[in-house]
Amino acid sequence: MNLKKVILLSKRDRIGLGIFLACGIAVQAFLYLGSLRKFRNAESILVQNLCIISPDTLPDRKKSKMYSGKMTENERHSLIKTKSKIPVPASAIDPNTADSMSLIKLGFKAYTVRNLLAYRRTGAVFKDIHGLSRIYGMDSILLYSLEDKFIFPVQKFSETYTVNINEADSLELQKLVGIGPVLSARTVRYRNALGGFIVADQLLEVFGIDPDILKRNASHIICSGPVRQLDLNTASEDILKRHPYIDYETASLIIKYREQHGVFKSVKALKSIHLMKDSTFEKIQPYCMVKHNN
């Protein structure tokens, strides 16, 4: 038998075999690159979500590589193994200064810790456990079960302090327990729109302030001073409906009454308006006035 004739391929067969081998190599390369990409994505998620670590807990050399994305494969795997051995904090921690690893070891989800750190970067200070409960995604059941694991900064002002909610600026409002930069700014904006507070309970109308906050600050809140009033005879419909207690329908009723009956003689004349609810009248009465031209 002539072996050369047996293994000799025609030109057509050689072209077909070459194409087949090229396709095989291309498929293998595609599968390899796909698996490598999945591995890197999985590794990135593991490092970011399961093993978040504060820069303060890393040596300087690893610090720069961790955040520049230039760590070698061996260093990354070594870091993951090291972080998995970090024990749960035995002593109480301050949520205002604690690193992300300590918080995750307490059982909090990675995205919750990220939200907490983002909130902290705004300059907010957690004064108590209730402040932590307002973090988006916070597991309240887990949080309150760990209450003894947290310590909070001691208030720097006297326990006999008082805050006049009609005069205090956003910084002074933060003396109240549970009121941080966000709630204090929101309170000032609402007070300006309202014209001032008549009673402390109106703080509950500020989004984010609940009865618990009001109760814990009851002995420190003063509500005094004049409020801004709207003249029923001169205020336009647009100005009237800007008030939090006066909606479009109520503003329209006031204007129509004024057009049909002339000027208001007194604030109590609002009761004469058809469809004016008693509850609405009681709310807006302190914020309305009638100027009499002499």
C-alpha positions in Angstrom: 0.0 0.0 0.0 1.2 3.5 -0.9 0.8 5.5 2.4 1.4 8.7 0.6 -1.6 8.2 -1.6 -3.8 7.3 1.4 -3.1 10.6 3.4 -2.7 12.8 0.4 -5.6 15.3 0.2 -6.9 17.1 -2.7 -6.8 20.8 -2.9 -10.5 21.0 -2.2 -10.2 18.8 0.9 -7.3 20.8 2.2 -9.3 24.1 1.9 -12.2 22.4 3.7 -10.0 21.1 6.5 -8.4 24.5 6.9 -11.8 26.2 7.3 -12.9 23.6 9.8 -9.8 24.1 11.9 -10.1 27.9 11.8 -13.7 27.7 12.9 -12.7 25.4 15.8 -10.0 27.8 16.9 -12.4 30.8 16.7 -15.0 29.0 18.8 -12.5 28.0 21.5 -11.2 31.6 21.7 -14.7 32.9 22.0 -15.6 30.5 24.8 -12.3 31.3 26.6 -12.9 35.0 26.5 -16.5 34.6 27.6 -15.5 32.5 30.7 -12.7 35.0 31.5 -15.2 37.9 31.4 -17.7 36.1 33.7 -14.9 35.3 36.1 -13.8 38.9 36.3 -17.4 40.2 36.7 -18.0 37.7 39.5 -14.8 38.6 41.2 -15.7 42.3 41.0 -19.1 41.8 42.5 -17.5 39.7 45.3 -15.0 42.3 46.1 -17.5 45.2 46.0 -20.6 43.7 47.6 -19.3 41.0 50.0 -15.9 42.4 51.0 -16.2 46.1 51.1 -13.4 47.5 53.1 -12.5 51.0 54.2 -9.3 52.6 53.0 -8.3 53.1 56.6 -8.1 49.3 57.1 -5.6 48.7 54.3 -1.9 49.2 54.1 -0.9 52.2 51.9 0.4 50.0 49.0 -2.8 48.0 48.8 -4.9 51.1 49.3 -3.8 52.7 46.0 -4.1 49.5 44.1 -7.5 48.7 45.5 -9.0 51.9 44.2 -7.0 52.2 41.0 -8.0 48.7 39.9 -4.3 47.6 39.4 -4.1 44.8 41.9 -2.7 41.5 40.7 -4.8 38.3 40.6 -2.8 36.9 43.5 -3.2 40.1 45.6 -6.9 40.1 45.1 -7.4 36.5 46.1 -5.2 37.1 49.1 -7.2 40.2 50.1 -10.5 38.3 49.8 -9.2 35.5 52.1 -7.9 38.0 54.6 -11.1 39.9 54.8 -13.2 36.8 55.2 -11.3 36.2 58.5 -12.1 39.6 60.0 -14.2 38.9 63.2 -17.5 40.5 64.1 -16.7 43.7 66.2 -16.9 42.7 69.9 -17.2 46.3 71.2 -19.7 49.0 70.3 -19.0 51.1 67.3 -19.9 54.6 66.3 -21.9 54.6 63.0 -20.5 58.1 62.3 -17.0 56.8 62.0 -17.2 53.0 61.5 -15.7 51.6 58.3 -17.9 49.6 55.9 -16.3 46.2 56.8 -17.4 46.6 60.5 -20.9 47.4 59.4 -21.2 44.5 57.0 -19.8 42.1 59.7 -22.8 43.1 61.9 -25.0 41.7 59.2 -26.0 44.7 57.1 -26.4 44.3 53.4 -23.7 45.9 51.2 -26.1 48.3 49.4 -27.4 49.4 52.8 -23.9 50.2 54.0 -23.3 52.1 50.7 -26.4 54.2 51.4 -25.3 54.9 54.9 -21.8 56.0 53.8 -23.4 58.2 51.1 -25.7 59.8 53.7 -22.7 60.3 56.0 -20.8 62.1 53.3 -23.5 64.8 53.2 -22.3 65.9 56.6 -25.1 64.2 58.5 -24.5 62.9 62.0 -26.3 60.0 63.5 -27.4 61.0 67.0 -29.3 57.8 67.9 -30.6 54.5 66.6 -33.7 56.1 65.1 -31.5 58.2 62.8 -30.0 55.0 61.4 -33.4 53.5 60.8 -34.1 56.1 58.2 -31.3 54.9 55.9 -32.9 53.6 52.7 -32.8 49.7 52.7 -32.2 49.5 56.4 -33.4 46.2 58.0 -35.2 47.7 61.1 -35.5 44.3 62.8 -31.8 43.6 62.5 -30.9 47.2 63.5 -32.8 47.3 66.7 -31.6 43.9 67.7 -28.0 45.3 67.5 -28.8 48.5 69.4 -26.2 47.7 72.1 -23.6 47.4 69.4 -23.7 51.2 68.6 -22.5 54.2 70.5 -23.4 57.8 69.6 -21.7 61.1 70.1 -22.6 62.9 73.3 -24.6 66.0 72.8 -22.4 69.1 73.3 -25.2 71.3 74.5 -27.0 71.5 77.9 -29.9 69.2 78.6 -31.9 72.3 79.4 -31.6 73.8 75.9 -34.6 75.0 74.0 -35.3 75.6 70.4 -37.9 78.1 69.1 -39.0 76.4 65.9 -40.3 79.7 64.5 -36.9 81.5 64.8 -34.2 78.7 64.7 -32.1 78.3 61.5 -31.3 74.9 60.1 -28.1 74.6 62.2 -29.9 75.3 65.5 -32.7 72.9 64.6 -30.1 70.1 64.5 -29.9 70.4 68.3 -33.1 68.4 68.4 -32.7 64.6 68.6 -33.3 62.9 65.3 -33.1 66.1 63.2 -30.1 66.2 60.9 -29.1 68.5 58.0 -31.8 67.1 55.6 -34.7 67.4 58.1 -33.7 70.7 59.4 -33.5 72.2 55.9 -36.8 70.7 55.0 -38.3 72.1 58.2 -37.1 75.6 57.4 -38.5 75.4 53.8 -41.9 74.2 55.1 -42.0 76.9 57.8 -41.3 79.6 55.1 -44.1 78.3 52.9 -46.5 78.0 55.9 -45.7 81.4 57.4 -44.7 80.0 60.7 -45.8 77.4 63.2 -48.8 77.9 65.5 -48.2 74.7 67.5 -45.3 72.2 67.7 -47.5 69.4 66.4 -47.3 71.0 62.9 -43.8 69.7 62.7 -45.4 66.3 61.9 -46.4 67.8 58.6 -42.7 67.9 57.6 -41.9 64.8 55.7 -39.6 62.6 57.7 -40.6 63.9 61.2 -42.6 61.3 63.1 -44.4 61.3 66.5 -41.4 59.6 68.1 -39.1 62.5 67.2 -41.6 65.0 68.4 -42.2 63.2 71.7 -38.5 62.9 72.5 -38.0 66.6 71.9 -41.2 67.8 73.6 -39.4 69.5 76.5 -36.9 71.3 74.2 -39.3 72.8 71.7 -40.7 76.3 72.0 -43.3 77.6 69.4 -43.7 81.3 69.8 -43.7 84.5 67.6 -46.0 85.9 65.0 -46.9 84.1 61.8 -47.1 85.6 58.3 -50.8 86.2 57.3 -52.4 86.6 53.9 -54.8 89.5 53.3 -58.0 88.0 52.0 -58.9 91.2 50.1 -55.6 91.6 48.1 -54.0 88.2 47.8 -54.2 86.8 44.3 -55.3 83.3 43.6 -51.8 82.3 42.7 -50.4 83.5 46.1 -53.3 81.9 48.0 -52.8 78.4 46.5 -49.0 78.5 47.3 -49.9 78.1 51.0 -49.7 74.5 52.2 -53.2 74.6 53.7 -55.0 76.3 50.7 -55.4 74.1 47.6 -56.5 75.2 44.2 -60.2 74.7 44.9 -60.2 76.7 48.2 -58.2 79.6 46.5 -60.7 79.7 43.7 -63.7 79.8 46.2 -62.1 82.8 48.0 -61.6 84.7 44.8 -65.1 84.0 43.5 -66.6 85.1 46.8 -64.6 88.3 46.7 -65.8 89.0 43.1 -69.4 88.4 44.0 -69.7 89.9 47.5 -67.0 92.5 47.5 -64.3 92.8 50.2 -64.2 90.6 53.2 -65.3 92.3 56.4 -63.6 89.7 58.6 -61.8 86.4 58.4 -64.9 84.7 59.8 -66.6 85.6 56.6 -64.8 82.6 55.1 -67.5 80.5 56.8 -70.0 82.0 54.5 -68.4 80.5 51.5 -70.4 77.6 50.1 -68.4 74.4 50.1 -65.8 75.8 52.6 -65.2 72.9 55.0 -65.0 73.6 58.8 -61.7 71.7 59.0 -60.2 73.9 56.3 -61.4 77.1 57.9 -59.9 76.1 61.3 -56.5 75.4 59.6 -56.3 78.6 57.5 -57.8 81.0 59.9 -54.6 81.9 61.8 -52.9 82.6 58.5 -55.5 85.0 57.1 -56.2 88.6 57.9 -58.4 91.5 56.6 -57.0 95.0 56.4 -59.5 97.8 56.9 -58.9 101.0 55.0 -59.6 104.0 57.1 
